[in-house]
Amino acid sequence: MQTRFTRRTAMFLLAAVLCGLSACATSRWTDQTVYSRVGMKFESGRRNVGWLMYSTNHIGLPKHIPAGTKFTVSDHRRNRIELTGEDGVAVHIEFVPRSHPGFSFDAWLERQLSTAPVELPADLDARERDAIGQGRYEIGMSRAALFLSIGYPPESLTPNQNDAKLTYEIKRLNKIAFQFDDRNRISAIRN
C-alpha cells in the first residue's frame, strides 16, 4: 500500500510540526523565581486584574514595587512577561520596542530582573534607602539610588544612562528631567 501526500497535506503537516515545536519551546524565564533589580511603577491592569507596566517606565504611576521584590514568572512571550508576587497578585510587563531602540526584550529583562536576591548597596545613606523603599526621588540622591528607586529612563529619551541629564516620562507624554552634578548626585529636577 502506497501513501500519497498532496502538497496541501504536506504543508499542513509541516505547519502542525512547526506549531508544535514553538508551543513546546519555553522561555528561560518561565517558572523562574526572579527579583526586581530596580524600583518599578505600575497602574491597574486590564479589567482591574493585577498591575500593568510598560517598559517606557512611567514614573508617575500609583503602584510602586521596590528593588528586591520577589516574583515567579508565570508566562513570557515575545514582548510581554507575567509575574506573580508572593502575595499572589499578577504583574504584567509589556515591552515597548520604540522606547528602547538599542535593546531586545531579553536584554531589557536582564537589566530589570535578577534570578538571585537583590540587596541594596551598603554605601547608600538612610535618606536614599527610605526614598528607594517608597519609590521617591529628591535632590541629593545618587544616580544609583535614583535607578534603584524608580528604574531606568527609556532609551528613546535618554540614550546614555550616564548623561548629566536623565529624562523620564511621568505619565504618557509628561516628561521630567534629572540634572546631575560632578559628584553624580541629583542637583535639579525639572518638569
GUPANU-732792 format. One line per field, with one value per atom (N, C-alpha, C): atom name; x, y, z. Coordinates in steps of 0.05 Angstrom, whole numbers. Each point is the difference from the previous one (the first is absolute). Layout:
atom [CA_...] $
px [X_...] $
py [Y_...] $
pz [Z_...] $
//
This chain:
atom [N_CA_C_N_CA_C_N_CA_C_N_CA_C_N_CA_C_N_CA_C_N_CA_C_N_CA_C_N_CA_C_N_CA_C_N_CA_C_N_CA_C_N_CA_C_N_CA_C_N_CA_C_N_CA_C_N_CA_C_N_CA_C_N_CA_C_N_CA_C_N_CA_C_N_CA_C_N_CA_C_N_CA_C_N_CA_C_N_CA_C_N_CA_C_N_CA_C_N_CA_C_N_CA_C_N_CA_C_N_CA_C_N_CA_C_N_CA_C_N_CA_C_N_CA_C_N_CA_C_N_CA_C_N_CA_C_N_CA_C_N_CA_C_N_CA_C_N_CA_C_N_CA_C_N_CA_C_N_CA_C_N_CA_C_N_CA_C_N_CA_C_N_CA_C_N_CA_C_N_CA_C_N_CA_C_N_CA_C_N_CA_C_N_CA_C_N_CA_C_N_CA_C_N_CA_C_N_CA_C_N_CA_C_N_CA_C_N_CA_C_N_CA_C_N_CA_C_N_CA_C_N_CA_C_N_CA_C_N_CA_C_N_CA_C_N_CA_C_N_CA_C_N_CA_C_N_CA_C_N_CA_C_N_CA_C_N_CA_C_N_CA_C_N_CA_C_N_CA_C_N_CA_C_N_CA_C_N_CA_C_N_CA_C_N_CA_C_N_CA_C_N_CA_C_N_CA_C_N_CA_C_N_CA_C_N_CA_C_N_CA_C_N_CA_C_N_CA_C_N_CA_C_N_CA_C_N_CA_C_N_CA_C_N_CA_C_N_CA_C_N_CA_C_N_CA_C_N_CA_C_N_CA_C_N_CA_C_N_CA_C_N_CA_C_N_CA_C_N_CA_C_N_CA_C_N_CA_C_N_CA_C_N_CA_C_N_CA_C_N_CA_C_N_CA_C_N_CA_C_N_CA_C_N_CA_C_N_CA_C_N_CA_C_N_CA_C_N_CA_C_N_CA_C_N_CA_C_N_CA_C_N_CA_C_N_CA_C_N_CA_C_N_CA_C_N_CA_C_N_CA_C_N_CA_C_N_CA_C_N_CA_C_N_CA_C_N_CA_C_N_CA_C_N_CA_C_N_CA_C_N_CA_C_N_CA_C_N_CA_C_N_CA_C_N_CA_C_N_CA_C_N_CA_C_N_CA_C_N_CA_C_N_CA_C_N_CA_C_N_CA_C_N_CA_C_N_CA_C_N_CA_C_N_CA_C_N_CA_C_N_CA_C_N_CA_C_N_CA_C_N_CA_C_N_CA_C_N_CA_C_N_CA_C_N_CA_C_N_CA_C_N_CA_C_N_CA_C_N_CA_C_N_CA_C_N_CA_C_N_CA_C_N_CA_C_N_CA_C_N_CA_C_N_CA_C_N_CA_C_N_CA_C_N_CA_C_N_CA_C_N_CA_C_N_CA_C_N_CA_C_N_CA_C_N_CA_C_N_CA_C_N_CA_C_N_CA_C_N_CA_C_N_CA_C_N_CA_C] $
px [17_-17_18_-6_16_-16_13_-14_10_-19_7_-8_20_-5_-4_-20_-4_16_4_15_-14_-26_-16_3_0_4_28_20_27_3_-12_2_-14_-23_-15_17_13_16_24_13_22_-8_-23_-10_-6_-12_-6_25_21_25_12_2_12_-16_-26_-16_4_3_5_27_20_26_1_-14_0_-16_-20_-16_16_18_17_23_8_22_-8_15_-7_23_-7_20_17_24_17_-10_-18_-11_-24_-15_-25_6_-17_1_24_15_23_-9_15_-3_18_-10_15_-4_18_-1_4_-15_3_27_16_25_-3_-22_-5_-30_-6_-28_-16_-25_-17_-28_-12_-26_-21_-23_-22_-26_-18_-28_-18_-25_-19_0_0_0_-27_0_-24_-22_-23_-24_6_18_7_11_14_12_30_11_28_10_26_13_13_2_11_22_22_22_9_5_13_29_17_29_8_-18_6_5_-10_5_-12_-26_-14_2_17_6_-22_-21_-21_-23_3_-22_-2_-24_-5_13_4_10_30_14_29_8_18_11_30_10_28_20_25_22_1_5_2_-26_-22_-26_2_-10_1_-25_4_-22_5_-21_3_-10_16_-8_-21_-24_-21_-3_9_-1_19_12_17_-4_-8_-4_17_-4_17_6_-20_4_-15_-4_-15_10_0_6_-20_-9_-19_13_-2_12_-22_6_-19_16_-10_14_-5_15_-4_-28_-13_-27_-21_9_-18_-10_7_-9_16_-15_12_12_23_13_7_-9_4_19_21_19_0_-5_1_23_16_24_-9_10_-7_26_4_26_8_-19_7_12_-5_11_29_8_26_13_7_10_25_16_25_-3_-24_-4_-19_6_-20_-16_-22_-16_17_14_16_22_13_20_-12_-24_-14_-7_-10_-7_25_23_24_7_-6_6_-20_-25_-21_-2_5_-5_26_1_23_-11_14_-8_12_17_11_-13_-3_-10_16_-14_12_3_24_6_7_-9_8_30_14_28_4_22_6_5_9_8_-23_-25_-23_-5_-7_-6_-29_-8_-27_-22_5_-20_-4_22_-3_-14_6_-14_-30_-7_-28_-14_13_-11_-3_19_-1_-23_-4_-22_-27_-2_-26_-3_21_-1_0_14_2_27_2_26_2_25_4_27_3_26_20_24_22_3_-20_2_21_14_19_-15_14_-11_-8_17_-6_-26_-3_-24_-24_2_-23_-9_19_-6_-13_11_-12_-28_-5_-26_-21_6_-21_7_23_7_15_2_16_-19_10_-17_0_-20_1_23_12_23_-9_-25_-9_2_-1_2_28_14_27_17_12_16_23_12_23_-8_0_-8_20_23_21_0_-19_-2_-4_7_-4_-29_-17_-29_-14_-18_-16_-29_-14_-28_-17_-21_-20_-27_-20_-28_-13_-15_-16_-24_-15_-22_2_-15_2_3_22_6_8_-2_10_28_19_28_11_20_15_30_16_29_15_20_17_28_9_27_19_24_20_24_12_24_25_23_25_5_-16_2_-20_-14_-20_-24_-8_-24_-19_-26_-21_4_3_3_-25_-16_-25_-20_-25_-22_-19_-4_-17_-22_-24_-23_-2] $
py [-23_23_25_17_24_25_17_24_23_16_23_25_18_26_21_16_23_23_20_23_13_1_11_-16_-26_-17_4_1_4_27_21_26_0_-14_-2_-14_-22_-15_16_15_17_22_12_21_-11_-24_-12_-6_-10_-6_26_20_26_12_0_11_-16_-26_-17_6_5_6_27_20_26_0_-17_-2_-14_-18_-14_18_19_17_18_0_17_20_22_21_-9_9_-6_13_20_14_-15_-15_-12_-19_4_-16_7_20_9_18_-1_19_23_24_24_22_19_23_25_21_25_13_8_12_30_12_28_4_24_6_2_-8_1_11_16_12_-13_-5_-14_15_-6_9_-24_4_-22_-14_-27_-16_1_-13_-2_-14_11_-11_-1_19_2_-26_-16_-24_5_0_4_27_2_25_-1_22_2_21_-7_18_-2_23_0_6_-12_4_29_17_29_12_-13_7_27_2_24_2_19_0_13_11_12_-19_-26_-19_-7_-8_-2_-24_-22_-24_-1_0_-2_-28_-13_-25_5_-2_6_-20_9_-18_-23_-24_-23_-16_9_-14_-26_-21_-28_-6_-13_-9_-28_-12_-24_8_-8_6_-21_9_-19_-3_21_-2_21_-8_19_-5_21_-1_21_4_17_27_15_27_3_-22_2_-21_7_-19_4_-23_1_-12_16_-8_-3_-17_-3_6_19_7_-20_2_-19_3_23_4_-11_-12_-11_19_26_20_-2_2_-2_27_-1_24_-5_17_-3_22_-7_19_-3_22_0_16_-12_13_17_25_19_5_-15_2_28_17_27_17_-7_14_-9_-22_-12_-9_19_-8_-18_1_-16_-25_-6_-23_-20_-26_-21_-3_-13_-4_-16_-21_-15_17_17_18_19_10_18_-16_-25_-16_-5_-5_-5_24_24_24_4_-9_5_-22_-25_-23_-16_-13_-17_-26_-21_-27_-4_19_-1_23_-4_21_26_23_26_14_9_15_29_19_28_3_17_5_12_-8_9_30_13_28_19_-9_18_11_26_11_-6_7_-6_14_25_14_-14_-9_-14_-26_-15_-26_4_21_6_7_17_8_-24_-17_-24_-18_-4_-17_11_27_13_7_-3_7_30_14_29_8_25_12_28_9_26_11_25_13_-13_-5_-11_-30_-14_-29_-6_-22_-9_-12_-2_-12_-29_-15_-28_-2_19_-1_7_19_6_-24_-15_-24_-21_-3_-20_9_26_10_-2_10_2_-14_-13_-14_18_-10_14_16_22_15_-16_5_-13_11_-18_8_20_0_19_29_4_27_5_-21_3_-24_4_-22_-10_19_-7_4_-22_1_15_7_15_30_9_28_17_26_18_6_-6_3_-25_-10_-24_10_-9_8_-25_2_-21_11_-18_8_-5_21_-3_-17_9_-15_5_-13_3_30_6_26_22_-5_20_-9_18_-7_14_-12_11_-5_19_-2_2_-17_0_9_22_10_-9_-9_-11_19_2_16_-17_11_-14_-23_-2_-22_-22_3_-19_-1_23_2_19_-4_17_29_18_28_17_-10_14_-20_6_-16_20_-5_18_-15_11_-11_14] $
pz [0_0_0_-18_-3_9_16_10_-18_-9_-17_15_2_13_-21_3_-17_12_-16_9_24_-1_21_26_-2_24_11_-17_9_15_-11_13_27_1_25_21_-7_18_10_-19_7_20_-6_18_27_1_26_16_-13_14_10_-17_9_22_-1_22_25_-2_23_13_-17_10_14_-11_12_26_2_24_22_-8_20_9_-16_8_23_21_23_4_11_6_23_1_23_25_-3_23_12_-16_10_24_20_25_18_-7_15_24_21_22_-8_0_-7_20_0_18_-16_7_-15_8_-21_5_8_-10_4_7_10_5_-26_1_-23_7_-18_5_-18_11_-14_3_-19_2_1_6_1_-27_2_-25_-14_-23_-16_16_-2_15_30_9_28_12_-17_9_2_25_4_-8_-7_-6_-27_-14_-26_-2_-13_-4_-29_-13_-26_4_-16_3_-3_-10_-2_28_21_28_7_0_9_30_10_29_17_-13_16_6_-6_4_30_9_29_15_-13_15_-3_23_0_9_-15_8_4_24_5_-10_-3_-7_20_-9_17_4_-12_3_-15_13_-10_-16_-24_-17_-11_-11_-16_-28_-20_-28_-8_-6_-8_-30_-15_-29_-12_-22_-15_-29_-14_-29_-13_-25_-17_13_7_11_27_14_25_20_25_21_22_12_21_25_22_25_21_20_22_26_15_25_22_22_22_12_-4_9_-19_-23_-19_-21_1_-18_-27_-22_-27_-8_-12_-10_-29_-18_-29_-9_-14_-11_-31_-14_-29_-10_-17_-12_-23_-1_-22_-15_-23_-14_-8_-8_-9_23_25_23_6_-12_6_-26_-18_-26_0_21_0_17_10_17_-11_4_-5_26_-1_24_21_-9_18_14_-15_11_21_-7_19_25_-3_24_17_-12_15_17_-10_15_23_-4_20_21_-8_18_5_23_7_10_-5_11_28_9_27_17_26_16_-3_1_-4_27_6_24_-8_16_-5_7_-15_6_27_13_28_1_-22_2_-3_-1_0_28_1_26_7_25_10_-17_-8_-16_-27_-12_-26_3_21_5_4_15_4_-26_-16_-26_-19_0_-17_8_26_9_-7_-3_-6_-29_-16_-28_-5_18_-2_-12_-7_-9_12_5_12_-6_2_-4_19_-10_16_-2_-12_-4_-20_3_-20_-24_-22_-24_5_14_7_16_20_17_-17_-19_-17_-16_-12_-15_18_24_18_9_1_9_-21_-24_-21_-26_-2_-24_-20_-24_-21_-18_-11_-20_-26_-17_-26_-18_-15_-17_-22_-6_-21_11_26_12_10_10_11_-11_-23_-12_18_15_17_29_15_29_17_-11_15_-7_-16_-7_25_-2_23_4_-20_3_-9_18_-7_-2_-22_-4_1_17_3_-9_-2_-3_27_9_24_-6_-19_-12_-29_-16_-29_-8_-13_-12_20_26_20_8_-5_6_25_11_22_-4_6_-4_26_4_24_-9_11_-6_22_-8_19_1_24_4_-5_6_-5_19_22_18_-6_-23_-9_18_10_18_-14_5_-12_11_-18_7_-7_-18_-8_-12_4_-11_-15_-25_-16_-15_2_-15_-26] $
//
